[in-house]
Amino acid sequence: MAKLQAEEETQKVSGWAARDPSGILSPFHFTRRVNGDNDITIKILFCGICHFDLHMARNDLGTSSYPVVPGHEIVGVVTQVGKEVDKFKVGDRAGVGCLIGSCGNCENCQEDMESYCSKPNYTYTIFDDGGPKTYGGYSDVYVVDEHFAIRIPDNLSLEGGAPLLCAGITVFSPMKYFGLDRAGMHVGVVGLGGLGHLAVKFAKAFGMKVTVISTSPSKQNEAIQQLGADSFILSHDTNQMEAAIGTMNGIIDTVSAVHPLKPLLDLLKTKGKLIIVGVQSLEKPLEVPAMPLLGRKVVSGSMAGGIKETQEMIDFAAKHNIAADVEVIPMDYVNKAMDRLAKGDVRYRFIPFWCLISVWNAVKNRADIKGSEDIDMARLQAEEETQKAFGWAARDSSGILSPFHFTRRVNGDNDITIKILFCGICHSDLHIARNDFGISSYPVVPGHEIVGVVTQAGKEVDKFKVGDRAGVGCLIGSCGNCENCQEDMESYCPKPNYTNTIFDDGGPKTYGGYSDVYVVDEHFAIRIPDNLSLEGGAPLLCAGITVFSPMKYFGLDRAGMHVGVVGLGGLGHLAVKFAKAFGMKVTVISTSPSKQNEAIQQLGADSFILSHDTNQMEAAIGTMNGIIDTVSAVHPLKPLLDLLKTKGKLIMVGAQSLEKPLEVPAMPLLGRKVVSGSTAGGIKETQEMIDFAAKHNIAADVEVIPMDYVNKAMDRLAKGDVRYRFVIDIANTLLT
């Protein structure tokens, strides 16, 4: 009541307002509350014009509540302070950004992330929520709670500092949050406007290598000579784009016009982050290709940071002499400025002066691999010495498997030979056997979930001895020298050697585990603990590590967290088991009501959501820290993104399509929600996963089948008729 009474006491204010979607601004008289006990009153000296001001003045988003007084890049001088104020005194320089209030109690507010509060109070009203209307900084005075005001250092120019309160924090905040602030990193900046030019300045102050990516050749001189960028790429120059593939740790995408994302994702290294701060569309979803995400590339977004971080940004800017490049204009020029802004005719900000994706990498690089002369001749010679092997192979795209005699290399000094006892059937085996990806090289002997017993060990082997239980997953070789290999992430090496050949790269052909014997370098073999069943352990070498690895990497392994698992098949049921072993709350999300009992009663999930039940989905909105999406069929992503908390992560491990891009809505990304993916982890992590599984009694639920049932099993797998994984009893049923 005291606050309400205070707000009924008003003071007269003058500004400029838009009255309708024409967006034309004209003088406007209104009132603000008088200064309260926790308030400061700011005499506004400058206010930046943000592109968002243009959208709101012209009702581009369909939410404007007229009259609109825009402006959330406000700087000026404090003329009055309330008796409880301790951060400011009269005469101080102060600023106000996008936010002037929040609930103060939610998780985001408690973490100093007020801009992600579900009950924000914006500097000017952007939609009619029934609350008191607010008017922005195209005016002479502003009253604000001191918590939401920013101290402006004396050495920072007010006109150059004003845009930092929106544009500056919009690029600074994601760079800090996503770790794109470390000296020596390589960051790309897409677009060189109000946001982009500040991203370049902050990135250079962080000590990073900066490449500007633009459609305009005229921006090259600005980028390099004036802003200090290290390099420039013309985005429609194929040669320039190809030369930069796989070189960047992150990209800050500041462009609001719709543009393709795949070329940008290609520029990223494994684990690279594409952060969208210029929303491409509020209605049309972003088209994100699925395969690059499997290289742990992240697509996310960000809004302005919280108040504490905004103050940190302003202080950093003052220390490093960072200010926006601006064109100061008189107030009566504002409509012309808006028209120019709509055309992109500003460098870089107007300031009214009020006083007046792995496999993907391997396929993409296969031409390079074919042309490589970096061949280990000793290895090649060793591989010419062979031993007989027997298995089942597909000869054509029918995918029908039948007995097949072939050879493997003899055991080398660093090799072990495994007598295969069991081999799991993975869905990718079906794809490769039937050439679903269009890259299969026949004959195909599938199988990369191999377990058995060591029958021979080379003289340099120290990890295994004859009689040990051993397994082989998806990978049997990598370059050993790249950044990914050096970080024990061999599965992301650009020159992998797969357990069975999945495309013709010109190298030696490999045959998988639907066979009697396997020879492998000991580095790529996994020790199988004695207490882990071989048949239940086999699928862990692909399905298990495929869910375990992203849960560890993305921090979805902490007790008390809430994780969703989409789909309850071979991947999904193991995701539930690992999540429960981590101590997390687990919700299974499925299209099938019949899965509820399996999820809760048999696998121990805490809850179940039927994805087409609107009430169940709405009740879970904003409750999950992360979601592991194991479904390969195309399905909508927005309902899943809605289930996530701020900073929540949607991790795709069942790639929806290799040809059709994922449709990712833009707005949820601005809540720092992440869309990413993952393939199988490296060898070190796979061993960690197997040891964890043995310790926690985790094994796949399997249906063991004889070798001659494999074609029926493949047909059943294609129909989803398996609970949850087929495993072939090689030792007892593979008959020559």
N, C-alpha and C positions, 0 to 999 in steps of 0.2 A: 504493500500500500504506500509506503514511503517513497518507493521508486516511482510508482504511478503518479503520486502527488507531485513529485519533483518534475516529472515529464509534462505535467499539465501546466507548469510554469514555463513560459516560452520566451524566446527572444527573436526579434525580426532578423531575417537573413535575405540577401539578394544572390541570385545565381542565374544560370541559363539552363532552360529545360526544353526537351522535346515533348510535344503534346500528342503526337500521332505517329504512325509508321513512316511518314515522310522523313522522319528523323531530323527535321529542321529545328534548330535550337534558337530560342529567343529569350529575352530577359524574363525573369520569374521571381516573384517575391513569395517567401514562405517563412516558416518558423522552425527553430530548433529548440530543444530543451535548454534550460539554463544550466550553468555549471553545477554539477552535484559534488558530493564529498570526495568521490573517487575519480572525478573527471578533470580533464584539462580542456581549455578552450584554445584553439589554434587559429591565429590570423593567417589565412592561406595566402602564400606568396606565389607559388607555382603549383600546377597540377598537370601531370602527363596525360596524353590522350592514348588510351589503349585500344587495340582493335576490338576488344570486347565492348568498349563504350559505343562503338559504331553499331555493333550487333544489337545492343539493347536499345539504342535510340531509334533504330529502324525496325525493331521487333523481328529480327532475323530468326530468333529462336522460338518465337511464338509465345513468349512468357512475359513480355514487358507490361508493366503496370504504369500507365501514364498518369500525371506528368513524370518524366524521367529527368532527373538532374544527374548526369553521369559523373565519373571521376573517382578513381581509387589509387591514384599516384600523387598523394597530397603532401606537400611540404610547406612549412611556414614557421611562425614564431609563437611560442606560448604566451598568451595574454592573461590567463587566469588559471589557478590551480585550486582544487578542492582541499579541504582541511586534512583529508586522509592520504593525500598524494605525497609520495616520497621519491619518485623517480624523476620528477621534473620541477623546475621552478620558473617563474615568470622570466621571459627573455630567452629561454632555451630554444634551440632549433629542434623541431619535432616533425614527424611524418606519420601518415596513416596509409595503410595498404588496402587490401581487398576486404578485410574482416574487421568488424568492430564489436563482435560478441559471439559467444558460444555457450554451450550448456555448462561447461566447467567440470562436469562429473563423469563423462563417458571415458572409455579407454583411450580414445584419441586425445581428448583434452588433457588427461592425466599424463600423457606422453609428450606434451607440448606440441601436439599436432592439431591445433584448433581448426585449421582449414579443412580437416576431414571430419569434423564434428557433424553429426546428423541433424543438429539444430543450430545452424550458423545464423549469424546476423551480419548481413553484408553491408558494406560502406554505403551502397545505395540499393534500393529494392530492385531485385531482378525478377521477381514474380510475386503475386499477391498471395501471401500465406496467412492472411488474416491478422497478422501482427502490425505493430506501428510501422508506418512508412518511413523509409530513410532516404535522404537525398545526399548526393555525392559532392565531389570537390570542385565542380565548376561553379564555385560560389565563394563568398568572402570569408566565411568563418566555419569552423567545425568543432563540435563538442564530442569528446570520446573518453571512455574509461581509460585511465592511464596504462592499464595492462596491454591494451591494443594499440598503443602509440609507440613509435620507434624514435630513439634518440639519434639525431643526425650529427655526426662529428663536425667540428668546426672547419676541418680542412677539405670537406666534401662539398662541392658546389651544389646549391639547392636545385638549380635547374637540371644539372646532370645527374643528380641523386634521385630526383622524383621518380623516373622510370624504374629505378632499381626496386622500388616497393612492390612492383608487379612483375615486369619483365625480368628484372634481375633475379629475384627470388625464384621465379618460375624455372630458370635454368640452373641456378646455383643449387637449389634444393635437391633435384634428382641427381645432379653430379655428385653431391655428397652422399646421398642415400644409397645410390647404386655403385659406389666405390670408384667413380670416374673422376677422381681428384688426386691421383697419385703421380708424382713426377716420373717421367719416362714412358707413361702410357701413351697410346695413340688414340685420339678421339676425332670422330668426324662431326661436323656441324652442317646440317642440311638447311639451307636458306640463310640469307644474310640481311634480315630485316631487324626490327626492334629487339626480338628475342635472340636471333642468331649472332648479331654483332657482340652482344653481351656474353653469349656463350663462348665465343672466341676469346674475349678478354679474360674471363674467369679461367678458362682452360689454360691459357698461357701463364696466368699468375700461379696456377697449380704446378707449373713446370711440365706440362704435357706437350706432345707433338700434336698439332692441330691441322686437320685437312678440311677445308670448306668445300661443300658439294652444292652446286648450283646449276640451274638451267641457263643462267645468263653469263656469257663470256665477259661482259662489262664488269662483273663483280670480282674478277681475278685481281686486278690492281688494288681494289679496296681491301680485299681479303689479305693479301700478302704485304703490300707496301704500307697500307695505312693501319691495319689491325694487327699485323704481325703473325698471321697464320703461316704455317710452314709449307703448305702445298694447297693446290686447288684442283678440283676435278669438275669438268663439265659433264653433267649427269647423262647427257645424250651422246657423249663420245664413248663408243663401245670400247675402244682401245684403252682409254684412260680408266674406265670402270674395271675392265678385266685385269689391268695391271695392279689394281688395288685390292683384288679379291683376297679375303682372309688376312687382312693386315691390321684391322682396327679392333681395339678393346671395347669400344662403345661408340654409339652415334646418338647425338641429340638432334631430333627431327623437329624443326620449328615451323615447318610449312603447313599452312592450314588448307591449301588447295589439295584436292584428291591427287595422289600420285602412287605409282607402284612401290610396294615394299620389298619385293623379292630382290631387286638389284642392291638395295641397302643391306638386307640380311646377308647377301653374298659377300659384302665387304668385311663382315665381322669375323673375328677369330672364333674358335670354339669357346663357348661360355660368354661370347660377346653380347652386349645389351643394346637393343634399339629402343630408345626412350622417346615417346611421342609427347611433345608439349604443345604442338600446334595441331589441334583436333581437326582431322580431315573432314569429318561429317558427323552430325548428330543423328542422322536418320539412316544413312547407308553404312553398313558395317565395313570395317577394314577387311581387305582380302589378304590373308596371311598364309603363305605356302606352308604346308605341314612339315615337309622333310627337313628344312633348315632348323626347325625347332628341336629335332632329335639330336642335334649337335649342341644341345643345352643353350642355344641362343634364346635370348629373352626378348619378348615384346611387351613393353609396359608403358606407363605414362605417369604423369605427375601434375599436381596443381601447385599453387604457391605454397611455400612452407609455413610452419607455425610462427608465432610471434618471436619466440626465443631464437629460432634459426634465422628469421629475418633480421634481427638485431646483429647476429653473428655475421650475416652476409654484408650488412651495411658497414660494420667495423672492418671486415676484410677488404671491402672495396676502398674504404678510406685509406687503409694501410698500403694498398697496392695501386693507388691512384686510378681506380676504375670508376668511370662515370659513363653514362649513356651519351652518345653523340646525338645532339638534339637541334631542332629548329624552334626557337622561341617565337611565339606568335601572340598578337593581341587577342583579347577575348572576342572581339567582333569579327575575327577571321575564322572562327571555329567551324562554321559550315563549309567554307572552302577547304579547310584542313580535312574535314571528314570526307569530302569528295575526293581529295587527293589521296587520303589514306586508303579509300576503297580501291583506288587504281594502283596502289603501291608506290605512289609518288611522294616518298618522304625518306630522308636519310638522317636518323633512323627512327626518330620519335618527335612528335609535336609536343610543345610545352606551352599551353596558354599562360600568360602572365596576368594574374588576376588584378594586381594593384592597378594594372590596366587589364641350322641345323645345324664322319660315319659312313653310313652307306652312301648317303647323299654326297658327301665330299668325295668319296671314292669314285662314284659314277661320274661326278662333275669333272674330276681330274683324270679320268681313265686315259684320255688321249695323251696327257703328260706322262702317265705311268708307262704307256706303251712305248713312248719315245725315250724313256730313261735308259742310260747305259750304265747306271750305278748298280751293277750286278755282282753279287758275291760269287766269284768263279769257283772257289773251294766248295761252297754250298751247292752250286750247280753240279759239280762233279760228283759230290756225295749223293745227290739225288738221282744220278744216273745208275747207281747201284740199287737194285730194287728187290723187293720180296713180294710174293703173291698174296693177294687179299681177295676177299669175297664179300659181296653185299647185294643190296637191291637198288636198282637205279630206274629213273624215268628217262625215256629216250626221246620224248617229244612233248608237246604242250597238252596232250591228253592227261599228262601227269601220272599215268598208270606205271607202277613200279613192278619190276620183275628181276629175277636173279642176274647178277652181273659179276664177271671176273675182271680184276684189274690189278695194278701193282702199287705198292707204296715204297718209299725209300727205305733202305736198311737203317738200323739204329745208328745215329752218329754219336760223337763224343758228348754232346750236350743234350742228347735226346733220351726219352724214355719210350718204351713200347708198351701199350696198354691192350690187354685182352679185354674186349668190350663185353660187359655183362648186360647192361641196359642202356637204352637210348630213348630219350623223350621225343615226342612229336610236337614241334612248335608250329604255330600258324604260318610262320614265314617259310617253313618246309613246304607247306601246301602251295604258297604263292610261287616259290621258285620251281617246284616240280611242274606247275601248270603255266609257268611263264606269265604270271599275272602282271609283272612289272615290265615285261618286254625285254629283259636283259639276260635271261637264262642261257647257259652254255651247256648243251647236252653232250653226253649223258650226265645226269645229275644224280649223285648219291647224297641224299639229304642227311641231316642229323648233326646238331651241335649242342646236344644235352647228353653228353657221353660220360658214363661211369664204368669203371672196371678195375682190374688188378694189373699192377706193373709186372711185366714178365722179363723186361730187360732194361738196364740203365747204363748209359754211356760213362766212360771213365772220368769225365769232368762233372758228372751229375752229383750234387750234394743234397738235394732236397728230397729225393726219393731213393728207395731201395726195392729190390725185387720182393714182391708180395704185398707192397703197400697198395692201399685203395687210392685211386686217382680219378680225376675228371677233366674234361675239356669242354669249354663253352664255345662262344661264337668265334673266337679269334685264336689263331695259331702263329701270328707274326705281325710285326710292325717295323717301322724304320729304325726305331730306337733312339733317334737323334732330335726329333722335332720337340717343340715346347710341350705338346700333349704327352708324348712318350716320357719326357723328362719328369713330368708331373704324375706319372703312374696312371695316365688316362689313355692307354694304348688304343682303346676302342674308338677314340676320336682322331687317331693318326690319319693323315691324308693318304698314306700308302699302306693300308691294312692287308693282311693275308688272312682270309676267312677259312673257317674249318671245312667248308665245302664251297667250291667256286660258285659265285652267284652271277658273275659276268666275265666275259673274256677280256682280260687286261693284258694279254700277251705273255703272261708269266706261266709258271708250271701250274697245271690243273690240280685241284685238291678235291678229295672225295670225303664225304662226311661219315657219320657214325652209324648209319644203317648198314653196318658191316662188322667183320669179326675182329679187326685189329686196327689200332691207330698209333702212328709214330709222331711225336711232338717234342719240340724243344721244352725242356723242363720249366723254363720261365713261364710258359703259357699253360702249364698244367696246374690243377688245383688238388690239394690234399683233402681227402674226404675223411672226416673223423669216424672212428669206429662205431660211435653210437648213433650215427645218422644212416637210416636205411638207404641202400643204393637206389632202389626204384623211386622212393619218395624224394631222394636228393637230386636225382638227375635233372628234373625241371628247374631246380634252383639255379642251375648254371646259365639259364637264359631268363626264364620268367621271374625267378627269384631276384636276380641281380638287376633286372629291368625295373622293378619297383623299389627295391632296397636302395639302389644308387641315388635316384632323385630325391627320395625321402631324406637321405643323409645330406646330400648336397644343398638342397633348398631348406634345410633346417626343420623338416617335418618329422622329427624324431624325438621330440621333447615331451616328457610326461606331462599330462594335463592339457595338451593341445587337443583341438578338435579337427579331425581330418575326415573328408568324404572320400569314398571309393566308388567310382562310377563303373558299373559292370561287375559281374561276379563269375568270371570265367577263370582261365588258367592264370592270368595276371592278377585279376581282382581278388581271388580268394587268398593269394599269397600276400597281397597288399594288406588285407585285413589282418592276417596272422602277424606280419611284421609290425604293423601299427599297434596292435594290442600288446605285443612284446615290448614295444617302446613305452608303453604306459599311457597311450593316447585314447581319447574318446573317438569311436569310429562309427560313422554313419554310412551305410551302403545305399547307393542311389541306383535304382534299376527300373526298367520298363516292365518287368515281369513280377506280378504279385506272388508267384510261386517261389521266388527267391527269398522272401521274407524269413521263412522258417530256417532255411539254410544259413542265411546271414547271421541271425541272432542266436538260434538254438545250437547250430552245429559249429559255426565259426567264431561265435562270441562277440559279434558286433553289438554296439550299444543301441543302435536304432536303425530304422529302415525308412527310406522315402521312395514312394512310387512316383517316378519322375513326371508322369502325366496327371498326377493329382494336384491340382492348383492349390488347394488348401494346405496340403503337406509341404509343398515347395515354398509357399509364402511364409509359413510358420518358421521356416529355417533360414530365411533371408538374413544375411549378415552374421551368421553364427560360426563359420568355419575358418580355420587358419589356412587350410589348404585342401586341395582336391587332387587325387590321383585318378586321371581319366584313362581307363584301360580299354575303352570301346573303340573298335576300328570302323564301325559303320558311321556314316555321316549323321550328325545330330547337332541340334542348336547349342551354342555355347553361352548365350546370354543368361539363360536360367541358372547355369552353373556359376557364372561370374557373380550373379546376384546373391548366391549363397555365401560368398566369401566376405570376411571382414576386410576393412582397410588393410592394405599390404598383403592380402591373401594371395595365394599362388595356385593357379590352375595348371597342372603339369600333365601334358599329353604323352602317354606312353603307347597308346594304340593309335597310330597315325590314321586319320580319317580318310585321307585321299592323297595320292601322289600327284594327281593332275589338277583336281579342283581345290582352290585355296580354301582355308578355313575362313568363315565369316565371323569376325571378332568385332563386337560393338565398341565404339571408341570411348564413350563416356565412362564406363566402369574402369578403364585403364587410368583415368585421371585420379582415381582413388588409390593409385599405386598398386592396383591389382596387376599381377603378372601372368602372362600366358607364355609358357615355355614347354619344353619337352626334354626327352632324354633317351639315350640308347643304353645298352648294357654298360656297366662300369668297367674299369680297368682290372688287371689281374690281381693287384694287391687288394683292391676293394672286394673283388669276388671272393678271395680267400677269407677276408674279414666277414663277409656275409655268410659264407658256409659255416664258419666257426660260431657265429652268432646263432645261426639256425640250429646247430647241434646243441648249443648251450640251452636254448629255449624250446627244444623239442618241436621245431618247425620243419615240416616236410610238406610237399605237395600231396594233395589228395589225387590219387591216380587210378586209372584202369589199365592193368597190365595185359598186354595182348601178345599173341604169337606173331612171328614175322609174316606169315602168309595171310594175316588179317589186315595188313597195312593199308591196302587199297580201300577196303570197307571203312577202316578208321579214318582215312582221308575224306571220304564222302561224308561220314558222320561229322567230322570236324568242320567241314564246309557248312553244314546245317546247324552247327552249335550243339550237336548231340553228344556231349561228353562232360563228365563231372570228375575232375576239372582238366585233366591232362591224360593223354594216352602215353604209355611207356612200353616200348618193345622189349620183350624178354629175348635179347640177342643170344645169350649163352645157351639157352635150352631149345631155341626154336629156329635159329638160322641154320638151315640144312643145305649143304653143298650138293 
